[in-house]
Structures are given as C-alpha cells and as structure tokens.
C-alpha cells in the first residue's frame, strides 16, 4: 500500500464512522478534527499490518483486542524510539 493511498484513507475514514441505530447502519459525520502525529502513525501501522480494509469497511470498533493491542504496542514503541 503506497503512502499516498494511506494518506487518502486517513483523510476519508478519519471523518466517517458507522454506528448502529435500531438495527440500521447509519453513516454519521464527525466534526473535522486536526489529525495528530499519533493518529497518522496509527493509520500507517494498521496499513502495515493489513488491517486497513477491515477498518475502512467497519471502523476501528471491529478490530479484536489482539489487533488493537498490536497497533497500540507498535505505536508506543515507535513513539519511544522517536522520543515523543
């Protein structure tokens, strides 16, 4: 997955999420929020682990605890290495 594709996915999917409302799936808009470096890194890690398709299809809530923990662990390691 190219860097441009990751950035496009970050832009599109950061502002959209799917929720359930009485059994119906509803797309809702969040107010635009400036992405932090940690947010960008999180999307990059998800793409590296091959989880972006799952995140794009059903959102972050669809990840298992193991997948979320893996992303969080790698994110923490990278932040430590960068001195953030």
C-alpha positions as CSV (number, residue, x, y, z in Angstrom):
1,X,0.0,0.0,0.0
2,X,1.5,3.3,-1.0
3,X,2.0,6.3,1.2
4,X,-0.5,8.3,-1.0
5,X,-3.1,5.6,-0.5
6,X,-2.6,5.6,3.2
7,X,-2.9,9.4,3.4
8,X,-6.1,9.3,1.3
9,X,-7.6,6.6,3.5
10,X,-6.7,8.6,6.6
11,X,-8.4,11.7,5.2
12,X,-11.6,9.9,4.2
13,X,-12.0,7.4,7.1
14,X,-10.9,9.7,9.9
15,X,-14.1,11.8,9.5
16,X,-16.6,9.0,8.9
17,X,-17.7,6.2,11.2
18,X,-20.5,3.7,11.1
19,X,-22.8,3.2,14.1
20,X,-26.0,1.2,14.7
21,X,-29.3,2.8,15.3
22,X,-32.1,0.4,16.0
23,X,-30.5,-2.3,13.8
24,X,-29.9,0.1,10.9
25,X,-26.4,1.0,9.9
26,X,-26.1,4.8,9.7
27,X,-23.2,6.8,8.4
28,X,-22.6,9.9,10.6
29,X,-20.4,12.8,10.1
30,X,-18.0,13.9,12.9
31,X,-16.8,17.5,13.1
32,X,-13.4,17.8,11.3
33,X,-10.6,17.5,13.8
34,X,-6.9,18.2,13.1
35,X,-5.1,14.9,13.0
36,X,-2.2,14.4,15.4
37,X,1.0,12.7,14.6
38,X,-0.2,9.7,16.7
39,X,-3.4,9.4,14.6
40,X,-1.3,9.4,11.4
41,X,1.0,6.8,12.8
42,X,-1.9,4.6,13.9
43,X,-3.3,4.5,10.3
44,X,0.2,3.7,9.0
45,X,0.6,0.9,11.4
46,X,-2.9,-0.5,10.6
47,X,-2.0,-0.4,6.9
48,X,1.3,-2.2,7.5
49,X,-0.5,-4.9,9.5
50,X,-3.0,-5.4,6.7
51,X,-5.9,-4.1,8.8
52,X,-6.9,-1.0,6.8
53,X,-9.5,-2.9,4.7
54,X,-11.2,-4.1,7.9
55,X,-11.0,-0.6,9.4
56,X,-12.4,1.0,6.2
57,X,-15.2,-1.5,6.0
58,X,-16.5,-1.5,9.6
59,X,-14.4,1.0,11.6
60,X,-12.0,0.7,14.4
61,X,-14.6,-0.9,16.6
62,X,-14.4,-4.1,14.5
63,X,-10.8,-4.8,15.5
64,X,-10.2,-7.5,18.0
65,X,-8.5,-6.8,21.3
66,X,-5.4,-8.6,20.0
67,X,-5.3,-6.4,16.8
68,X,-5.9,-3.2,18.7
69,X,-3.2,-4.1,21.2
70,X,-0.8,-4.9,18.5
71,X,-1.4,-1.4,16.9
72,X,-1.0,0.2,20.3
73,X,2.1,-1.7,21.2
74,X,3.8,-0.8,17.9
75,X,2.7,2.8,18.3
76,X,4.1,3.0,21.8
77,X,7.4,1.6,20.6
78,X,7.7,4.0,17.7
79,X,6.9,7.0,19.9
80,X,9.5,5.9,22.4
81,X,12.1,5.5,19.6
82,X,11.3,8.9,18.3
83,X,11.4,10.4,21.8
84,X,7.8,11.6,21.8
